């Protein structure tokens, strides 16, 4: 059978990489010929999870059409978040938990989306649907993805299905999910050794909001005041990226994973800043406190979309 590549979004997180691995295993069991790949290097948290459950990081690709004619997408659907030549390949499957935007195909496809906290929760449901046994290591990487996306079930995106999946997968993986989850989240909070340029691109997505290009990046920390000491350097890097990539607004969400509080640094054009303030309130000296805001998908993008419209 013709080979297909499976991958998540650019600047991949644990869900994008973990779910690609899990979906590839499932699809191969169902008779497909697939390989999980990534659109960027694994971050520290993801590397921790991969090592914990005995996986090598998937190879990184820049383009897909030079290798295959067909691909499967997980954890994203928007073209600007996908492989650079997505318009040159046929998308046959999508499994996602985000909004559907600017996505169209010339042929029918398998598309499964659900409003849950993590794509791996949907993957857990798919394994049950097809009655395919989940190996211990696959359960572990899926569990890691849900812990990451839901901040150990504390994010407002968390659903009852996510909670069920975590308990079931933890049992298969044979780990205490609360203990392991805290270790995993802390593994992704070491920002001291990284440059501001790397940090603002580590977990960042671009959105087309009413003709404006909005870049939303997020970093997780355990010491918010310490991270804010780098504010000026972050702003300089954000402004440089905006000038280079023509972003109308650049928002960096800095989240304390221990107490679920965040601060945001914001740069952009006057009208874009005005739209941001319509959504979140007054920005003072390029920053704003956002207590309880931890989810880009549920708490950031929807109010920004409404404000820009």
Secondary structure, DSSP 8 states (H G I E B T S, - for coil): --EEEEE--BS--HHHHHHHHHHHHHHHHTT-EEEE-BBS---HHHHHHHHHTT-----B-S-STTT-SEEEEES---GGGS-TTGGGSEEEEEEE-S---S---SS--EEEE-SSS-HHHHHHHHHHHTT----HHHHHHHHHHHHHHHTTTTSTT--HHHHHHHHHHHHHHTS-HHHHHHHHHHHT---TTS-HHHHHHHTEEEEEETTEEEEEEEEEES-HHHHHTTHHHHHHHHHHHHHHHT-SEEEEEEEETTTTEEEEEEEE-HHHHHHHHHHH---BTTEEEEET---IIIIIHHHHHHHH-
